Amino acid sequence: MSVFEYDPPDRFIAGTVGQPGERTFFLQAVGSGRVTSAAVEKSQVSALAERIEELLEEVRQRFGDPLEAGEAAESDDGPLEQPIEEDFRVGTLALAWDAESARVIIEAQQAEEAEDEDAEEVEVFAEDAPEGRDVLRVHLTAGAARAFAGRAMKVVAAGRPNCPLCGQPLDPAGHICPRQNGYKPGVM
């Protein structure tokens, strides 16, 4: 299959399409006149953002501050590039620090169509894409990675508000709260 490589991208963002509770999440890379949009789960976006922050903190502790002098982490609050055409659905995410180029590398591999019990172990950061899977690989400066993580956390948090009693997302149509033993005011 294909490796969609962006080193560096003009833009790399996490975004959504749809209403809260019914959103589809995307990772989108833009550069060199092309756009790659990979569908992801909300939990994958959240985990990726958290791991980027942890990776940058670990790099800072081991090698010093990875932010280049004067590098500002500009926030990209713009919408996803239109039209949004899903190139593939992400199954595996990988994250690494390239000390030579002082860049964060994010790799998103396409989910396998059928989960086999005898499935091979996933190989990440290989020159070629694994057989039958597309790969999105993005190289980001520390500032761009931090800006991506900040936006990603905002996108995740912008969903439905949580119930003040149980913490589960509230549905616009109503919410059966386990803390109220399923009781809904006004419903008999």
C-alpha positions in Angstrom: 0.0 0.0 0.0 1.1 3.6 0.4 3.2 5.6 2.8 1.9 9.2 3.0 5.0 11.0 4.4 5.0 14.7 5.4 8.5 16.0 6.5 7.4 18.6 7.6 3.7 19.2 6.9 2.2 22.6 6.2 -0.5 21.6 8.7 -1.1 18.6 10.9 -4.3 18.7 13.0 -6.9 16.6 14.7 -10.5 17.6 13.9 -14.0 16.3 13.8 -17.1 16.2 11.5 -20.6 16.0 13.0 -22.5 16.9 16.1 -21.3 16.0 19.6 -22.1 12.4 20.4 -22.0 11.6 16.7 -18.6 13.0 15.7 -16.1 11.4 13.4 -12.5 12.2 14.4 -9.7 12.7 11.8 -6.0 13.2 11.7 -5.3 15.4 8.7 -1.9 16.2 7.2 -1.5 18.9 4.5 1.6 19.7 2.4 3.0 19.8 -1.1 -0.4 20.2 -2.6 -1.9 17.1 -1.1 -4.2 16.3 1.8 -4.3 13.0 3.8 -7.2 12.4 6.1 -7.2 9.3 8.4 -10.2 8.5 10.6 -9.4 7.8 14.2 -11.3 7.1 17.5 -11.7 9.8 20.1 -9.7 7.7 22.5 -6.8 7.5 20.0 -6.7 11.3 19.6 -6.7 11.7 23.4 -4.0 9.1 24.0 -1.8 10.5 21.2 -2.0 14.1 22.6 -1.1 12.8 26.1 1.8 10.8 24.9 3.2 13.7 22.8 3.3 15.8 26.0 4.9 12.9 27.9 7.5 12.4 25.1 8.4 16.1 25.0 8.8 16.2 28.8 11.0 13.1 28.7 13.1 14.6 25.9 13.4 17.9 27.9 14.6 15.9 31.0 17.2 13.9 29.0 18.5 16.3 26.4 17.3 19.8 27.5 14.4 21.8 26.0 13.6 20.6 22.5 12.0 23.9 21.6 14.3 25.8 19.3 15.2 29.3 20.4 12.3 31.6 19.4 10.1 28.7 18.2 6.6 29.5 19.2 3.9 26.9 19.4 1.4 28.5 17.1 -2.1 27.2 17.6 -4.0 26.1 14.5 -7.7 26.5 15.2 -8.8 26.4 11.6 -11.2 23.7 10.3 -10.2 20.5 8.5 -9.4 21.0 4.8 -12.5 20.4 2.6 -13.6 18.1 1.1 -12.8 15.6 3.7 -12.2 12.2 2.1 -11.2 9.4 4.4 -8.1 7.8 3.1 -8.1 5.1 5.7 -9.1 4.2 9.3 -6.3 4.1 11.8 -5.6 1.0 13.7 -2.1 1.5 15.1 -0.5 4.8 16.3 3.3 5.1 17.0 5.3 7.9 18.3 9.1 8.5 18.3 11.7 11.2 18.9 14.4 11.6 16.1 17.4 13.0 18.0 19.3 13.8 14.8 16.6 16.0 13.3 15.1 17.0 16.7 11.7 16.0 15.4 8.7 14.1 16.8 7.6 11.4 14.3 4.0 10.3 14.4 2.9 7.2 12.4 -0.7 6.1 11.9 -1.2 2.7 10.3 -4.4 1.5 8.7 -6.5 -0.9 10.7 -6.4 -4.5 9.4 -9.7 -5.5 7.7 -10.0 -8.8 9.6 -8.5 -9.4 13.0 -6.6 -12.8 12.8 -5.5 -14.7 15.8 -2.3 -15.4 13.9 -1.8 -11.8 12.9 1.8 -10.6 12.6 3.2 -8.1 15.0 2.9 -4.6 13.7 6.2 -3.1 12.4 6.3 0.6 12.7 8.6 3.2 11.1 9.6 0.8 8.3 10.7 2.2 4.9 7.7 0.5 3.1 4.1 0.2 4.2 3.1 -3.1 5.7 1.4 -5.4 3.2 -2.2 -4.4 2.8 -2.0 -1.2 4.9 -1.6 2.5 4.3 0.6 4.6 6.6 0.5 8.3 7.5 3.9 9.4 8.8 4.4 13.0 10.0 7.6 14.7 11.2 7.0 17.7 13.5 9.2 20.1 15.4 8.7 20.1 19.1 6.7 23.3 18.9 4.4 22.0 16.2 3.9 18.7 18.2 3.0 20.7 21.3 0.5 22.8 19.3 -1.0 19.7 17.8 -1.4 18.1 21.2 -3.0 21.3 22.6 -5.5 21.4 19.8 -6.2 17.7 20.0 -7.1 18.0 23.7 -9.5 20.9 22.9 -11.2 18.9 20.1 -11.7 15.9 22.5 -13.0 18.1 25.2 -15.4 20.0 22.9 -17.9 17.1 22.9 -20.9 16.5 25.0 -20.8 17.8 28.6 -20.5 15.2 31.3 -23.2 14.5 33.8 -22.3 16.2 37.2 -23.4 13.0 39.1 -21.9 10.1 37.2 -19.4 11.7 34.8 -20.8 10.0 31.7 -21.6 12.1 28.6 -25.0 13.7 28.5 -27.1 13.0 25.4 -29.3 15.8 23.9 -32.2 13.3 24.1 -31.8 12.6 27.8 -29.5 10.7 30.1 -30.3 7.7 32.3 -27.9 8.3 35.2 -26.8 5.2 37.2 -26.4 7.5 40.2 -30.1 8.1 40.2 -30.9 4.4 39.7 -32.2 5.1 36.2 -34.7 7.7 37.4 -35.5 10.4 34.9 -37.5 13.4 36.2 -40.8 13.8 34.4 -40.8 10.2 33.1 -43.0 7.5 34.7 
